[in-house]
Each structure stands twice: as structure tokens, then as C-alpha cells.
Amino acid sequence: MEVQVVDYRAPDAAERFTRSLHETGFGVLKNHPIPQELVERIYKTWLEFFDSDAKHEYAFSKEKQDGYFSTAISETAKGFTQKDIKEYFHIYPWGRIPPQLKADAMDYYAKANALAEELLGWVERYTPPEIAKSYREPLSNMIKGSDHTLLRVLRYPPLTGNEPPGAVRAAAHGDINLLTILPAANEPGLQIKGTDNQWRDVPCDFGTLAINIGDMLQEASQGYYPSTLHQVLNPTGEGAKRSRVSLPLFLHPRNDVVLSDRYTAGSYLDERLRELGVKS
């Protein structure tokens, strides 16, 4: 099981990338169109924000799921009892964003969303006909008119040694959405679980993008595109003293999209948010 590192500019990029998604649930892109200097600037300025008291002015809304989520109300991965060791901020175009951080955040949101839409088009193009016929509508249609695509700015704080037993930065989980776009973080730690039940590091050279399948696309494709479990390990040594910043964009369909006989996108999202403990 090997996650493919694909050159976005290569003539066979779409086919190789989609094959990696089918085989592993993940693909990695290099030479992609998202500027690395924008990513690094966001990492720096948002780290400063997380280190300030201003973040508490944006306490999250249970109804809208936007704003700042503290470590005290962080997600609890399905099947686990301890909350992840992380804090994060949810960004939607219609949501609250600190004014001094808004321009870069929305610039990144637009660029990452455009790339996510393109990559979903690659997936649609290379889905085998016998799988594609199960889609209730073309994948590219599922995101038209959606206002649910989420940019999450994540900070995994330095470890203190007083963390609850068994608590990790991000316990093993699958994402909820269609596709996730994730620039390489400023620190390592991301792993995926292979079909042999072994954990493997995801290639994370600074400047690359990791893309993974979400549960909604797994559901819509009847498992052809697997939502592979992934986790973020607790670092040791000097790494434990540093924050890790991550910037995933979760590409979401409209709530009314029918994924399968069991779920619409809206009903699936609602179920998962309740399981994560961030919605009652």
C-alpha cells in the first residue's frame, strides 16, 4: 500500500492521483497551484492568534458550527473516550473571522476550494462506469450551491506531560466530507492505516498537499473510494515542545444531496457531529 506522490502538472496526473485515492484513500500532490508563502503566512499569523486571548471572543456556535473551538470542547473521535488534544477555528465565507486574518484566510479558502473542485472532477472522470452509475447525481453537481465547505485552522498545542491517559493529538478517524485538502503541516505526525492494519507515515514534505477521501464519498461510491483511517501522533523529545499547525479544507456537498439509500449529506453530517460531541 503506497500513497502516490503525483506531480500536478504531469500529463497523467489525474489518472495516477485517482488510482492512489482508490487504492489507499489518500494522494499527495506536488507542484500544485496553492502558494506556499500563503500557507506559511497563515500558519504564523494564526499561531499568534491562538496564543492570544482574542480567540475567546469567537467562541463557537453550536447552531452554525463556526468560530473558535477550545481544547475543552474539542472533538472526541468515534470509538474513543478522550478528546483530541487540539484547538481550532472554523471558517466559512458567511461566518465570523478575525478582521486582521480574514484576507489571507479567504484567499486560501478560494484557492483550495477551486483545487478541491478540480480534483473532484478528476475523481468523477476516472470512476469506473459500474460505480459511477450508483451516484445519484454527478459528483461535480453535488457541490454546486453548497455553503458547507469548511476551512479549519488547527493548532495542536505543545504537550505538557499532564495530558489524560490515552489522549492524542488526533485519534484515528475518517473525515465526514467528500474530499479533504491538507497542506503539509509545520511538524510531522500524520499517519494512515493500511489494508494490512499497519500505520504508515503520510509523505509530508513542506510544500506538498495531502488529499484524502471522506466518508460521504465512500458512501456515495459504495466503498470504491475508501475513507481511510488517519491519526496525528503525539510527538516526543523536542517536538513535544512545539505547536503543530494544520489547515484542512473539507469539501462538502449540499445538505439535500442523496448519498445512498441510507443517507442524505445533511443527515450524515448531523449524525457525525453528534457522534463527535460537538452537537447535541
C-alpha positions in Angstrom: 0.0 0.0 0.0 1.7 3.2 -1.2 0.3 6.7 -1.2 1.3 8.2 -4.6 3.1 11.5 -4.8 1.9 12.9 -8.0 3.1 15.9 -10.0 0.0 18.1 -10.5 1.5 19.3 -13.8 2.2 15.8 -15.3 0.0 14.7 -18.2 -1.1 11.6 -16.4 -1.7 13.3 -13.0 -5.4 12.8 -12.9 -5.3 9.1 -13.6 -2.4 8.4 -11.2 -3.9 10.6 -8.4 -7.3 8.9 -8.7 -5.8 5.5 -8.7 -4.0 6.3 -5.4 -7.3 7.5 -3.9 -9.0 4.2 -4.9 -6.1 2.1 -3.6 -5.3 4.0 -0.4 -7.9 6.7 0.2 -5.0 9.2 0.0 -3.0 11.0 -2.6 -0.2 13.6 -2.4 0.3 16.4 -4.9 3.5 18.4 -5.6 3.8 21.4 -7.9 0.2 22.3 -7.2 -1.3 25.8 -7.6 -1.6 26.9 -3.9 1.2 29.3 -3.0 3.4 28.0 -0.2 4.1 31.5 1.1 0.4 32.0 1.7 0.2 28.8 3.7 3.3 29.7 5.8 1.9 33.2 6.5 -1.4 31.7 7.7 0.5 29.3 9.9 2.4 32.2 11.5 -0.4 34.6 12.0 -2.9 32.1 13.3 -0.4 30.7 15.8 -0.2 34.2 17.2 -4.0 34.3 17.3 -4.2 31.0 19.2 -1.6 32.3 21.7 -3.8 35.4 22.4 -6.9 35.9 24.5 -8.7 37.3 21.4 -9.7 33.8 20.3 -12.2 33.6 23.2 -14.2 36.4 21.6 -15.1 34.0 18.8 -16.4 31.1 20.9 -18.1 28.5 18.7 -21.8 28.5 17.8 -23.4 25.1 18.3 -26.1 26.1 15.8 -23.7 27.3 13.0 -20.6 25.3 13.9 -18.4 28.3 13.2 -15.8 30.2 15.3 -13.3 29.0 17.9 -13.3 25.5 19.5 -11.1 25.2 22.6 -9.3 22.1 23.7 -12.0 21.7 26.4 -14.7 21.2 23.7 -12.5 19.5 21.1 -13.8 16.5 19.2 -13.9 13.0 20.6 -13.2 10.6 17.7 -15.8 7.9 17.2 -15.0 4.9 19.4 -12.8 6.9 21.8 -13.5 8.4 25.2 -10.8 11.1 25.4 -11.0 14.4 23.5 -8.3 15.1 20.9 -5.5 17.5 22.1 -6.2 20.3 19.8 -8.0 23.7 19.4 -9.3 25.0 16.1 -11.2 27.7 14.3 -14.0 27.0 11.7 -14.0 29.3 8.7 -17.0 29.7 6.3 -17.4 32.6 3.9 -20.6 33.5 5.8 -19.1 33.0 9.2 -17.1 35.0 11.8 -13.4 35.6 11.1 -10.9 37.9 12.9 -10.6 41.0 10.7 -6.8 41.0 10.6 -6.8 37.4 9.5 -9.7 37.5 7.0 -7.9 38.4 3.8 -5.4 35.6 3.8 -8.0 33.1 5.1 -10.5 33.9 2.3 -7.7 33.9 -0.3 -6.7 30.5 0.8 -10.3 29.3 1.0 -10.9 30.3 -2.6 -7.8 28.7 -4.0 -8.2 25.5 -2.0 -11.9 25.2 -2.9 -11.1 25.7 -6.6 -8.5 23.0 -6.5 -10.8 20.7 -4.5 -13.5 21.1 -7.2 -10.9 20.3 -9.9 -9.8 17.2 -8.0 -13.4 16.0 -7.5 -13.7 16.4 -11.3 -10.7 14.1 -11.7 -12.4 11.5 -9.4 -15.6 11.8 -11.4 -13.7 11.3 -14.7 -11.9 8.2 -13.6 -14.7 6.5 -11.6 -15.4 3.2 -13.4 -18.8 3.3 -15.1 -20.3 0.5 -12.9 -19.5 2.6 -9.8 -20.5 5.9 -11.4 -24.0 4.7 -12.2 -24.7 4.4 -8.4 -24.1 8.2 -8.0 -27.5 9.9 -7.5 -26.1 12.9 -9.4 -22.6 13.7 -10.9 -20.1 14.4 -8.2 -19.4 17.9 -9.7 -23.1 18.7 -9.2 -23.1 17.7 -5.5 -21.1 20.8 -4.5 -23.0 23.3 -6.7 -24.7 25.8 -4.4 -23.1 24.3 -1.3 -22.2 26.7 1.5 -20.9 24.0 3.8 -17.3 23.6 2.6 -15.2 24.2 5.7 -11.7 25.6 6.3 -10.4 24.6 9.7 -7.3 26.2 11.2 -6.0 23.6 13.6 -3.5 24.0 16.4 -2.1 21.1 18.3 -0.5 22.8 21.4 2.8 21.7 23.0 2.4 18.8 25.3 2.7 19.4 29.0 3.0 15.9 30.3 -0.2 16.3 32.2 -2.5 15.0 29.3 -5.1 12.5 30.3 -4.0 8.8 29.8 -4.7 7.8 26.2 -5.2 11.3 24.9 -3.6 12.0 21.5 -3.5 15.0 19.1 -5.9 13.3 16.8 -7.3 9.8 17.4 -7.9 7.5 14.5 -10.8 8.8 12.4 -12.2 9.2 9.0 -13.3 12.6 7.6 -17.0 13.3 7.1 -17.0 15.1 3.7 -16.2 14.3 0.1 -12.5 15.3 -0.2 -10.1 16.9 2.2 -7.3 19.2 1.0 -4.4 19.4 3.5 -1.1 21.3 3.1 1.9 19.7 4.8 1.9 20.8 8.4 4.8 22.6 10.1 5.5 19.4 12.1 5.2 15.7 11.2 2.8 13.2 12.8 0.1 12.3 10.2 -0.4 8.6 9.6 -2.8 6.4 7.7 -3.9 2.9 8.4 -3.3 0.4 5.5 -5.4 -2.5 4.5 -2.9 -4.7 6.5 -3.9 -2.7 9.6 -0.4 -1.2 9.8 0.1 2.5 10.4 2.2 4.4 7.8 3.5 8.0 7.7 1.9 10.2 5.0 4.5 11.9 2.9 4.6 15.5 4.2 7.4 17.4 2.5 6.8 21.1 3.1 5.0 22.4 0.0 3.1 19.3 -0.8 -0.7 18.7 -0.4 -2.2 15.6 1.0 -5.7 14.8 -0.2 -8.0 12.1 1.3 -11.4 10.6 0.7 -14.1 11.5 3.2 -16.9 9.2 4.4 -19.5 10.9 2.2 -17.6 9.9 -1.0 -17.1 6.4 0.4 -20.8 6.2 1.0 -21.7 7.6 -2.5 -19.2 5.3 -4.3 -20.3 2.2 -2.3 -16.8 1.9 -0.9 -14.9 2.1 -4.1 -13.1 5.2 -2.8 -12.2 4.3 0.9 -12.3 6.8 3.7 -9.0 5.6 5.2 -8.5 6.0 9.0 -5.8 8.5 9.8 -4.4 9.9 13.0 -1.9 12.5 14.3 0.6 11.1 16.8 1.9 12.7 19.9 5.4 13.9 19.3 8.3 13.1 21.7 11.5 14.9 22.5 11.9 18.5 21.3 8.9 18.1 19.0 6.6 17.8 22.1 7.5 21.4 23.0 6.3 22.8 19.7 2.8 23.6 18.3 1.7 21.8 15.2 -0.5 23.9 12.8 -2.7 22.3 10.1 -5.0 23.8 7.5 -7.5 21.3 6.2 -10.3 22.3 3.8 -13.3 19.9 3.9 -15.2 19.8 0.6 -18.9 19.4 1.4 -21.9 18.8 -0.8 -25.3 20.5 -0.3 -27.4 19.1 2.5 -30.1 17.8 0.1 -27.6 15.6 -1.9 -28.6 12.0 -1.7 -25.6 9.9 -1.0 -27.2 6.5 -0.8 -30.4 4.8 0.3 -29.3 5.4 3.9 -28.3 9.0 3.9 -28.5 12.5 2.5 -25.5 14.6 3.1 -27.4 16.6 5.7 -28.5 13.6 7.7 -25.0 12.1 7.5 -23.4 15.3 8.7 -25.8 15.7 11.6 -25.2 12.1 12.8 -21.4 12.5 12.7 -21.4 15.9 14.5 -23.4 14.3 17.3 -21.0 11.3 17.5 -18.1 13.8 17.7 -19.8 15.5 20.7 -19.9 19.0 19.2 -23.6 19.0 18.6 -26.3 17.9 20.9 
